[in-house]
Amino acid sequence: MERRPHPAGGRRKLVVLTDKALKHLAVAGRILHELESQLTNQLHEAGRQVPRAELAAIIRTFAGDSVPPLRPAW
């Protein structure tokens, strides 16, 4: 992230993602979708079908609350 002058001036600053941060988020998103796809395929081969919300719950169960968000929280 970097701070830039606010268009309205004053002491305000805009905090924006750098190009490097955006690239990292894109890579993380692709990896997440690949892992989700692999898990979905494995479950399908086993004759099971799990909704996406359930997949997210499974991941949280194994990873706990330490899983970082892939999207900025602001």
Secondary structure, DSSP 8 states (H G I E B T S, - for coil): -EEEE-TT-TT-EEEE--HHHHHHHHHHHHHHHHHHHHHHHHHHHTT----HHHHHHHHHHHHGGG---SS---
